[in-house]
Amino acid sequence: MMLATAPVGVTLDALRLLVLVADHGSISAAARVERISQPSASNRIRHLERRLGLELLDRRSRGAELTEHGRMVTGWARGVVEAAGVLITGARALAAETEGDVSIAASQTVAEYLVPTWLARFRALEPDARVRLRVANSRDVIAALRGREIDLGFVEGPTVPTDLVRRRVGADRLVLVVAPGHPLTRRRRPVDAEELAELRLASREAGSGTRDALGWALGRELDPGVELDSNAAVKVMVASGAYPAVISELAVAAELRDRRLVSVPVVGVDLTRTLHAVWRRGWRPSAVIDDLLAVVLGRR
């Protein structure tokens, strides 16, 4: 279907002014409603007449009487102005819904130990904003961003694809933990990188930031003794004494403090990692998401 186009120079403002002239009976009255001068209003109507090639007002009469063509054009113009009002009102409603809602996804460690604090501070800035949080592993967070399912992601993996922008939002350290009484607690020397790589660990699933970070640090794929889908499950497995694990220090801080788990020293491998906010390259965040990013990045 071909769409008709208006003559160049026919503007919504001119059509609205014509409708106001018809409704209020004079150019001066219409000018007052539009908050423009009468000469400006007269010039706008003359410009419209030239563009349409029609005389719309009978200037020989008192006031502003519409010609026969003027009455027909005004009827059409009224439909255009009303339709434009519907369009603008609807678009503003959509923008308000988008502005008020923030959809984010975070890898499990970030979601459990950092996001609650960020959202508490964000709520003070944007009390009416609704935040939808999805918890997933880092690989799935990136997939959701690429699929435009979320606005903003938070990951803990060692690498971020080049089609995404990343910003550092924090740091973390992986620690080797075991249950009290585990043979590793009786070692006199730290575990080195080669020994760590050979341990049968309780591990998060493939695609998790923790597992990817450890594999990156060791320079090899992991062959875990058991795979689990949450930090909580890993901690339960370690506490049972069956397996050691390498896990976020954030995730086991309480267990280490209470001596429910024990940290084993590791040498020869860097287990620090950077946590990132990520978003699609070229994406322009709304004002609400800008506020959330300011909180996360420590600017608010």
JOHUQUI-V561947 format. One record per pair of residues at least 24 apart in sequence whose C-alpha atoms are under 7 Angstrom apart, sorted by sequence separation. I is the first residue (numbers start at 1). J is the second residue. D is the distance in Angstrom with one decimal. If there is no record, write none. Layout:
BEGIN
i-><I	I>
j-><J	J>
d-><D	D>
END
This chain:
BEGIN
i-><111	200	201	202	203	204	205	193	200	201	202	203	204	204	18	108	100	101	102	103	104	105	106	107	108	100	101	102	103	104	105	106	107	108	14	100	101	102	103	104	105	106	107	14	105	107	203	202	14	107	106	202	105	26	27	210	10	25	26	25	10	202	9	201	202	203	200	201	202	7	110	201	105	104	103	104	105	106	107	103	104	105	106	107	102	103	104	105	106	107	218	157	217	156	157	217	155	156	158	217	19	157	158	18	157	19	158	19	179	182	178	179	178	179	15	179	178	16	178	177	178	139	176	177	12	138	139	176	177	137	138	176	137	138	175	176	137	174	175	174	175	174	175	191	192	193	173	174	190	191	192	193	172	173	190	191	192	193	172	190	185	180	184	179	180	179	180	178	179	177	178	177	178	177	176	177	175	176	174	173	174	173	172	173	172	171	172	171	170	171	170	168	169	168	169	168	169	167	168	166	167	166	167	166	165	166	164	165	158	164	165	164	165	163	164	156	163	156	155	156	155	154	155	154	153	154	153	152	153	152	169	151	169	145	145	113	109	122	122	121	118	118	99	102	100	99>
j-><135	224	225	226	227	228	229	218	225	226	227	228	229	230	45	135	128	129	130	131	132	133	134	135	136	129	130	131	132	133	134	135	136	137	44	130	131	132	133	134	135	136	137	45	136	138	234	234	48	141	141	237	141	63	64	247	48	63	64	64	51	243	51	243	244	245	243	244	245	51	154	245	150	150	150	151	152	153	154	151	152	153	154	155	151	152	153	154	155	156	269	209	269	209	210	270	209	210	212	271	74	212	213	74	213	77	216	78	238	241	238	239	239	240	77	241	241	81	244	244	245	207	244	245	81	207	208	245	246	207	208	246	208	209	246	247	209	246	247	247	248	248	249	265	266	267	248	249	265	266	267	268	248	249	266	267	268	269	249	267	264	260	264	260	261	261	262	261	262	261	262	262	263	263	263	264	263	264	271	271	272	272	272	273	273	273	274	274	274	275	275	274	275	275	276	276	277	276	277	276	277	277	278	278	278	279	278	279	273	279	280	280	281	280	281	274	281	275	275	276	276	276	277	277	277	278	278	278	279	279	296	279	297	279	280	250	251	292	295	295	295	296	286	289	288	288>
d-><6.4	5.3	5.1	4.9	5.0	4.9	5.6	6.7	4.5	6.7	6.1	6.1	5.6	6.5	7.0	5.8	6.9	5.7	6.2	5.9	6.1	5.4	6.4	5.9	6.1	4.6	4.8	4.7	4.7	5.1	4.4	5.3	5.1	6.2	6.0	6.1	5.8	6.1	6.2	6.3	5.7	6.2	4.7	6.6	6.8	5.1	6.6	6.1	6.5	6.9	6.5	7.0	5.8	5.1	6.5	6.6	6.2	6.5	4.8	5.9	6.6	5.6	6.6	5.7	6.1	6.3	7.0	5.3	5.0	6.5	6.9	5.1	6.8	5.4	5.0	5.7	6.6	5.6	6.1	5.3	4.8	4.9	4.5	5.2	6.8	6.8	5.6	6.4	6.1	6.7	6.9	3.9	6.4	4.8	6.7	6.3	6.8	6.9	6.8	6.6	5.8	5.9	5.3	6.5	5.6	6.9	7.0	6.2	5.9	6.5	5.8	4.9	7.0	6.9	5.6	5.2	7.0	6.1	4.7	5.7	6.7	5.1	7.0	5.5	6.9	6.3	6.6	5.7	6.3	6.2	5.4	4.4	4.6	5.3	5.3	6.7	6.5	6.1	5.6	5.2	6.3	4.5	5.9	6.3	5.7	6.6	5.9	5.6	4.9	4.7	4.9	5.4	6.8	5.6	5.1	6.2	5.6	5.6	6.8	6.1	6.5	6.9	7.0	6.9	6.0	4.9	6.0	5.7	6.0	6.3	5.4	5.4	6.6	4.5	5.7	5.9	6.6	5.5	5.2	5.6	6.2	4.2	5.8	5.9	5.4	5.8	6.3	4.5	6.1	5.5	5.1	6.6	5.6	5.9	5.3	4.5	6.3	5.3	6.4	5.9	5.2	5.5	6.6	4.4	5.5	6.8	6.3	5.4	6.9	5.5	6.1	4.7	5.5	6.6	5.0	6.6	5.8	4.7	6.0	6.4	5.5	5.6	6.6	4.5	5.7	6.0	5.1	6.2	6.3	5.3	6.4	7.0	5.6	6.7	6.7	6.7	6.6	5.8	6.3	6.9	6.4	6.0	6.2	6.6	7.0	6.0>
END
